[in-house]
Amino acid sequence: MCTFICSRCSEEKPRLHNGGTGYAEDKDGNKTCYECCAEIDREELRNMKPGDKTTHYWNGKEITNWPGTLIIFPHYFTKSRHNFGGWKTHIWFKFEGNDFYAYQIGDSNQSAHIRRIKN
């Protein structure tokens, strides 16, 4: 079995062969396990101030991070017409008591552009 050492938690983890590697790799070759990727993304959302922006993914029912280890269910979402992508999905959710707004344009991608808003 192939393994790798996570550069964040320093644990030895198995390298996956079905559906992904089990790690993210940065430009310097450091490997971060999927669980630590979720914690990094949680920290990012936790530390955002109103007006700060980031990007995650919208799969039609939830906001996720790249490996799918962070899942946030919105409390409301709706669609409107958009002149470029055809549709724009508007998404509102809370994370650790803070309010966020996200949008995703079109049906050919899952990019959710997230902004922290005032409570």
Backbone as a ProteinNet text record, in pm:
[ID]
protein_1_A
[PRIMARY]
MCTFICSRCSEEKPRLHNGGTGYAEDKDGNKTCYECCAEIDREELRNMKPGDKTTHYWNGKEITNWPGTLIIFPHYFTKSRHNFGGWKTHIWFKFEGNDFYAYQIGDSNQSAHIRRIKN
[TERTIARY]
84.4	0	89.1	58.3	130.5	75.2	163.3	121.4	191.1	147.3	212.8	202.7	287	285.3	220.6	115	47.4	138	156.8	246	184.3	54.2	-12.8	-26.2	-81.4	-102.9	8.6	99.4	214.8	178.1	54.3	12.8	42.5	72.2	89.3	-49.6	-81.1	-213.8	-198.7	-300.7	-294.6	-318.8	-247	-270.3	-384.2	-490	-607.5	-582.2	-649.9	-635.1	-767.3	-878.5	-1009.3	-1067.3	-1095.7	-1162.9	-1077	-948.2	-860.6	-740.2	-646.5	-522.4	-529.3	-619.1	-624.4	-550.2	-491.3	-419.2	-423.2	-400.7	-378.4	-228.5	-175.5	-32.1	-11.3	70.3	97.3	214.4	247.7	352.6	489.6	509	637.2	640.3	531.6	526.9	479.6	437.5	385.1	246.3	224.5	96.6	14.2	-113.6	-205.9	-323.6	-353.8	-463.7	-597.2	-697.5	-828.2	-891.8	-871.4	-927.3	-865	-736.7	-670.2	-711.5	-740.2	-792.6	-922.5	-1008.6	-1134.6	-1107.4	-1010.1	-979.6	-921.5	-840.4	-786.7	-900.6	-996.6	-1110.1	-1200.9	-1218	-1295.3	-1229	-1095.8	-1021.6	-1037	-1033.6	-1050.5	-1186.6	-1292.8	-1427.4	-1439.9	-1383.4	-1388.6	-1322.9	-1214.9	-1136.5	-1177.4	-1276	-1318.9	-1392.2	-1367.8	-1438.5	-1546.1	-1650.6	-1751.6	-1687.1	-1723.3	-1666.6	-1557.2	-1493.7	-1390.6	-1452.6	-1373.9	-1425.3	-1338.2	-1399.4	-1329.5	-1413.2	-1363.1	-1436.4	-1433.8	-1551	-1564	-1654.7	-1734.5	-1813.5	-1959.3	-2049.6	-2193.2	-2235.2	-2292.5	-2333.1	-2484.4	-2552.9	-2696.8	-2774.7	-2707.1	-2775.4	-2688.2	-2555.7	-2465.9	-2338.3	-2273.6	-2142.1	-2038.3	-1938.3	-1833.3	-1696.3	-1594.1	-1458.1	-1415.2	-1294.9	-1249.1	-1258.6	-1207.1	-1219.8	-1355.3	-1442.8	-1574.1	-1573.4	-1469	-1460.4	-1521	-1555.8	-1628.7	-1761.5	-1871.4	-2004.2	-2085	-2141.7	-2223.7	-2358.5	-2465.1	-2598.9	-2652.8	-2702.8	-2755.8	-2891.7	-2927.2	-3061.6	-3158.2	-3103.9	-3191.4	-3110.5	-3170.4	-3110.4	-3220.4	-3189.9	-3285.8	-3210.2	-3280.8	-3219	-3281.9	-3200.3	-3251	-3186.5	-3242.7	-3185.4	-3054.3	-2963.2	-2833.9	-2799.8	-2752.3	-2728.9	-2611	-2520.6	-2405.1	-2421.2	-2453.3	-2459.9	-2598.5	-2698.7	-2834.8	-2903	-2835.5	-2890.4	-2784.9	-2829.4	-2742.7	-2809.8	-2739.4	-2792.1	-2739.8	-2831	-2798.3	-2812.5	-2711.2	-2707.8	-2674.5	-2752.1	-2724.3	-2704.4	-2599.6	-2574.2	-2506	-2510.2	-2441.3	-2327.7	-2216.5	-2106.4	-2057.1	-2067.6	-2026.9	-2084.9	-2212.3	-2282.9	-2267.1	-2183.8	-2163.7	-2241.8	-2289.4	-2369.2	-2281.3	-2314.9	-2242.6	-2342.2	-2300	-2375	-2281.4	-2335.2	-2256.3	-2340.6	-2272.3	-2344.4	-2266.6	-2340.5	-2283.9	-2355.8	-2279.1	-2336.6	-2330	-2443.1	-2449	-2463.9	-2470.2	-2486.1	-2361.2	-2255.5	-2137.6	-2020.8	-2045	-1938.4	-2001.6	-1917.4	-1966.1	-1903.4	-1836.4	-1769.4	-1869.2	-1854.2	-1939	-1853.3	-1886.2	-1813.4	-1876.7	-1801.3	-1853.2	-1804.8	-1895.1	-1859.4	-1922.4	-1844.2	-1901.6	-1980.1	-2102	-2185.2	-2208.1	-2254.1	-2281.1	-2395.4	-2388.2	-2495.9	-2616.2
-117.7	0	124.2	219.3	345.2	440.5	515	611.6	745	847.1	977.6	1035.7	1133	1203.1	1338.9	1368.7	1498.2	1606.6	1712.6	1821.5	1905.5	1890.1	1968.9	1891.7	1770.1	1692.2	1592	1573.9	1484	1336.8	1301.9	1161.6	1090.9	962.8	880.8	836.7	864.6	835.8	748	666.3	585.2	671.2	641.4	708.3	635.4	708.7	648.8	624.2	527.7	497.1	509.7	517.6	531.9	667.3	752.4	878.3	987	981.1	1085.1	1024.8	1109.1	1062.4	1052.6	1132.1	1137.1	1257.9	1336.6	1455.9	1564.2	1686.4	1799.8	1827.4	1878.3	1906.7	2051.1	2123.5	2263.1	2273.1	2394.4	2416.5	2367.7	2354.1	2307	2156.4	2087.9	1942.9	1893.9	1984.4	1943.8	1883.7	1769.3	1700.2	1725.2	1760.9	1785.4	1690.7	1613.4	1516.9	1590.1	1518.5	1578.5	1631.9	1563.7	1611.8	1745.8	1761.2	1888.3	1996.8	1958.1	2055.3	2115.4	2032.3	2081.2	2177.9	2146.7	2236.1	2368.7	2365.5	2489.4	2574.9	2512	2585.7	2638.5	2562	2611.6	2735.2	2729.3	2843.1	2966.4	2944.6	3056.4	3122.4	3043	3097.9	3163.3	3099.8	3151.1	3288.4	3310.2	3433.3	3542.6	3516.3	3617.4	3730.8	3851.4	3971.3	4004.5	4081	4119.8	4185.5	4138.1	4187.8	4099.1	4015.3	3923.5	3818.8	3769.6	3676	3551.3	3442.7	3318.2	3239.2	3127.3	3042.9	2899	2835.8	2692.7	2636.1	2535	2467.8	2455.3	2466.3	2448.5	2331.4	2228.5	2110.7	2102.9	2212.2	2216.1	2202.9	2162.3	2150.3	2188.5	2197.3	2230.5	2295.9	2370.7	2428.9	2328.9	2300.3	2206.5	2264.3	2204.3	2237.9	2142.6	2156.4	2078.6	1927.4	1871	1725.8	1678.9	1772.1	1734.3	1697.7	1735.7	1703.5	1811.5	1925.4	2030.3	2047	2030.4	2042.4	2141	2241.7	2342.4	2345.9	2327.4	2331.9	2473.8	2529.4	2666.1	2669.5	2786.4	2799.4	2850.8	2902.5	2949.3	2962.7	2925.1	2954.5	2971.8	3049.2	3077.6	3098.5	3095.1	3118.1	3239.2	3308.1	3418.1	3408.2	3477.3	3479.6	3556.3	3515.3	3582.5	3595.8	3712.4	3737.9	3660.4	3611	3538.5	3387.6	3342.3	3198.9	3139.3	3221.8	3172.2	3177.8	3123.6	3123	3164.4	3228.6	3263	3210.2	3128.5	3076.4	3163.4	3211.3	3293.2	3203	3200.5	3107.4	3184.2	3161	3221.3	3108.9	3121.8	3021.2	3084.5	3012.3	3052.9	2954.6	3007.3	2921.9	2975.9	2894.1	2931.1	3066.4	3087.2	3206.8	3327.5	3318.7	3429.5	3405.4	3515.3	3507.3	3519.6	3438.3	3437.7	3437.3	3497.8	3494.8	3437.5	3351.4	3295.5	3299.6	3298.4	3286.2	3194.6	3132.1	3043.1	3074.5	3089.5	3129.2	3013.6	2986.8	2886.9	2744.6	2651.7	2510.5	2429.4	2495.1	2421.5	2427.3	2477.2	2479.3	2472.2	2457	2450.7	2558.7	2655.1	2758.4	2842.5	2842.9	2923.8	3038.8	3157.9	3277.9	3325.7	3317	3338.4	3472.4	3539.5	3666.1	3664.6	3701.6	3716.8	3846.2	3840.7	3959.9	3991.7	4113.2	4153	4070.7	4036.4	3961.4	4050.7
0	0	0	-86.3	-92.7	12.9	75.9	177.3	152.4	224.8	222.3	362.5	391.6	520.3	496.4	570.2	558.2	615	538.9	582	692.9	717	821.5	952.6	947.1	1070.7	1097.2	1002.6	1012.2	1026.7	994.5	1000.8	869.9	880.1	761	715.4	591.2	535.5	411.8	382.9	260.4	137.7	32.3	-95.8	-163.8	-195.5	-257.8	-406.2	-460	-602.2	-677.3	-605.3	-669.5	-631.2	-727	-699.8	-640.2	-655.1	-602.6	-534.1	-497.1	-437	-285.7	-224.1	-78.4	-23.7	-113.6	-70.2	-176.2	-130.4	-220.3	-216.6	-325.5	-331.5	-373.2	-296	-330.1	-426.7	-466.8	-567.6	-522.4	-390.3	-337.6	-317.2	-353	-339.2	-203.3	-115.2	15.6	-1.8	61.5	50.8	177.3	157.6	268.1	251.8	357.9	349.7	335.3	284.5	260.4	388.8	502.2	628.6	667.3	647.6	677	577.7	454	356.4	409.8	468.9	525.8	639.5	724.2	836.4	786.9	683.8	624.4	570.9	503.3	448.6	558.6	668	782.7	843.1	859.8	914	825.7	694.1	601.7	621.7	624.8	645	782.5	883.5	1020.6	1032.1	959.2	970.8	873.2	789	692	762	716.2	761.8	658.6	697.4	598.4	476.3	359.1	233.7	177.8	261.8	213.5	122.6	24.8	-75.3	-84.8	-124.9	-153.9	-254.6	-298.6	-393.4	-345.8	-346.5	-321	-429.9	-399.2	-502.1	-461.1	-557.5	-538.9	-625.2	-564.1	-641	-661.1	-635.2	-653	-523.9	-417.1	-288.3	-169.3	-189.2	-78.8	-129.3	-40.4	-66.8	-17.8	-100.4	-60.1	-93.5	-35	-75.3	-186.2	-234.9	-350.5	-329.2	-218.9	-205.8	-152.8	-115.8	-64	83.7	157.1	299.7	388.1	331.8	402.6	330.5	401.6	341.6	424.5	357.5	422.8	351.2	429.1	372.2	381.9	271.7	275.4	344.1	395.4	450.3	344.4	231.6	123	-4.7	-117.6	-247.5	-349.9	-451.5	-557.6	-687.8	-800.1	-931.3	-997.5	-1077.2	-1158.6	-1296.8	-1392.1	-1528	-1525.3	-1612.7	-1623.9	-1771.3	-1812.6	-1955.7	-2013.1	-1931.6	-1982.9	-1967.8	-1848	-1822.8	-1832.2	-1858.9	-1864.4	-1729.1	-1624.8	-1490.1	-1389.4	-1284.4	-1171.3	-1045.9	-970.6	-845.5	-732.3	-648.2	-531.3	-408.8	-323.2	-210.9	-82.3	22.5	152.4	253.7	335.3	437.9	558.3	668.9	790.8	814.3	866.2	908.3	1041.2	1143.9	1279.3	1321.5	1291	1333.7	1243.8	1141.5	1048	919.3	858.4	736.2	612	511.6	385.7	269.7	159.6	34.3	-70.8	-156.2	-266.5	-392.5	-506.3	-632.9	-725.1	-814.1	-914.3	-1044.3	-1152.9	-1281.6	-1380.1	-1446.4	-1552.4	-1501.3	-1597.3	-1565.1	-1598.6	-1646.5	-1691.7	-1593.9	-1472.9	-1372.4	-1234.5	-1131.9	-994.6	-907	-966.1	-887.4	-809.8	-678.9	-591.3	-538.9	-581.4	-539.9	-410	-301.5	-167.1	-111.9	-42.8	23.5	162.5	261.5	395.9	397.9	452.9	463.6	611.2	638.6	776.2	832	959.4	1025.6	1043.9
[MASK]
+++++++++++++++++++++++++++++++++++++++++++++++++++++++++++++++++++++++++++++++++++++++++++++++++++++++++++++++++++++++

